[in-house]
Amino acid sequence: MRFLITVFFMAFMLIPCASQAAKDGSHIQPNNLYPRVKVETDYGDMVVELDRRRAPITVNNFLRYVEKGSYDNTVFHRIVPGFVVQGGGYDKEFNELPSFGKIFNESGNGLKNDIYTVAMAREDDPHSARRQFFFNVADNDYLNPGRNWGYAVFGLVLEGAEVVDQLSQLETAYNVELGWRDVPVENVMLKKITLLPEPVINPQ
């Protein structure tokens, strides 16, 4: 009887773990360390390879937004030539979109904020990243960790780097209503992000 109670208790304790795994994005292509996504914009498409080996928390977090279509029909709300193209957090009316909550900062993973990498945007709190991300359009060394926390890189543009370049050159201005600088004069849409199929590995 004691054995049965113990087994039941262990099974009960495993339920939240399985549920949590399903919520954090780790169930999405769980055996693929380098998932790829297609990013469709007004100015063309990109293929981004994510690095789950070095940034598992960040990649899993990103993928759960992708899975739910939460990045579709959002805007790139901040563009700074020679620096970043940032988006993922607002709809075309600049309403802030809901998030799953803050995630741990993985900026110490060895990945650098080099040109054409993708990193998480955050506030001053190093562990405040939620859903916004940015493309580096230069080697932004000062965004890497040192004495202070950096910005967590979690992917690299494999195809469509010219699209990043084109986005980075769009006209921006100070938006009086929002009180923000570097806002595109015309909405620049992130139309859709799609998870690409896992590569098929043929056994030798």
C-alpha angles and dihedrals in degrees: 000000000000089000092054092049090050092050091048091049092050092049090049091051092052094057096076090046092055090044092050091050089055091051100048096058097251090120092066109098087333096187095047112096092185110040116182129215134192113228114201119198139167088262101046142292135293135194114218124192114211123212108222092165093066100024107030097152093048095045093047090049092050093047094054089058089048092049092054094045090242094144094051116113094007127134137242095236100179128045123171115177112235091014124052148336107212133189147120099106109079140049123229091276088053094248110155111246125225119265139201090237137261123325135206116272110248096182091126092067095105096253113124131216092248126155114294094015122126121229139173120262117223145165126251090286102087092218097049101099113127119156109326118103138174141210115230109228093186138023096281099189094168090065090064121095121268124135086344134042115277134206115283115244113205107162150022133222106245097174131019102035087148088064090057089050092050093048091050091059098053119121116265136179143178109283108218096194093052097033090228133132125217096032114153111253089226124034113268108204130213093206101186145341115208128188108233122223118269114261114261112238112205114214114239 
